[in-house]
Amino acid sequence: MGDWRENVRHYQMTGAEWLNTPPRRGRILADGVGFGKTRTALTSIRLQLEAGTIQNPCIPVLTTAIGREDWRTEANGNAFKKAFWPELKVHVIGVDDPKNQRVSES
C-alpha cells in the first residue's frame, strides 16, 4: 500500500495546505461540484496530524443530511469506493435518512 498522498490530486493538496495556513479560523472551502472538497478537508486534517499541530482530533463537520453519507464513504469506503482513511472514526449526529433525495448539487 502506497503513501496516502498518492490518492490526493494536486489541487486538493494545494487546498489542504491553504486551509492549514494561518489564520485557520474563518476559512471556507467552496470548490465546485466534483472537485473533492471532502478529500481536501480530510487531507488538511491528515497534514496537521503528521505535523503534530493537532493530536487526537475531534473535528466537527457541518454538512447537509444528504452529504453525511458522502463523508462516511470518502473516509471509510464502501463496496464501490476504496477508503481514503480507513482507520478514521466517523461519527454522524442527526437523522441519517435525508427527507429529499439528491437530484443535483447545484
C-alpha positions in Angstrom: 0.0 0.0 0.0 1.4 3.3 -1.1 1.5 6.7 0.6 -1.9 8.2 1.2 -0.8 11.3 -0.7 -0.9 9.3 -4.0 -4.7 9.4 -3.7 -4.8 13.2 -3.4 -5.0 15.4 -6.5 -2.6 18.4 -6.8 -5.3 21.0 -6.4 -6.7 19.1 -3.4 -3.3 19.2 -1.7 -3.0 22.9 -2.5 -6.4 23.5 -1.0 -5.5 21.5 2.1 -2.3 23.4 2.6 -4.2 26.7 2.2 -6.7 25.6 4.9 -3.8 24.9 7.2 -2.1 28.3 6.8 -2.9 30.9 9.5 -5.5 32.1 10.2 -7.3 28.7 10.2 -10.4 30.3 11.6 -12.9 31.5 9.1 -11.7 29.6 6.1 -14.4 28.3 3.7 -13.6 25.6 1.1 -16.1 26.3 -1.7 -14.8 24.4 -4.6 -17.2 23.4 -7.3 -19.1 20.2 -7.6 -16.9 17.1 -8.1 -13.6 18.8 -7.0 -13.3 16.7 -3.9 -14.0 19.1 -1.0 -14.3 16.2 1.4 -11.0 14.7 0.4 -9.4 18.2 0.6 -10.7 18.6 4.2 -9.6 15.2 5.2 -6.1 15.9 3.7 -5.9 19.1 5.7 -6.5 17.1 8.9 -4.0 14.4 8.0 -1.3 17.0 7.3 -2.0 18.6 10.7 -1.7 15.3 12.4 1.6 14.5 10.7 2.9 18.0 11.6 1.9 17.5 15.2 -0.2 20.6 15.2 -3.2 18.6 16.4 -3.5 15.4 18.3 -6.5 13.0 18.6 -8.7 15.3 16.5 -12.4 15.6 17.0 -13.3 17.8 14.0 -17.0 18.8 13.7 -18.2 18.9 10.1 -21.3 20.9 9.1 -23.0 19.3 6.1 -26.4 18.6 4.7 -28.3 15.4 5.5 -27.6 14.2 2.0 -23.8 14.9 2.5 -23.4 12.8 5.6 -23.1 9.5 3.8 -20.6 11.1 1.4 -18.3 11.9 4.4 -18.5 8.3 5.7 -17.9 6.8 2.2 -15.0 9.1 1.4 -13.2 8.4 4.6 -14.1 4.7 5.2 -15.1 3.5 1.8 -17.8 1.1 0.8 -18.4 -1.8 -1.6 -18.0 0.6 -4.6 -15.3 3.1 -3.3 -11.9 2.5 -1.8 -11.3 4.0 1.6 -9.1 7.1 1.8 -8.7 6.9 5.6 -10.0 3.5 6.8 -8.8 3.9 10.4 -10.7 7.2 10.8 -13.7 7.0 13.1 -16.6 8.9 11.6 -19.5 9.7 14.0 -22.6 11.2 12.5 -25.1 13.1 14.6 -28.6 13.6 13.3 -31.0 11.6 11.3 -29.2 9.7 8.6 -32.2 9.4 6.3 -32.5 12.6 4.2 -36.0 13.8 3.5 -35.1 14.7 0.0 -33.3 12.5 -2.5 -30.3 14.0 -4.3 -31.3 15.4 -7.6 -28.3 17.6 -8.3 -25.7 19.5 -6.4 -26.4 22.9 -8.0 
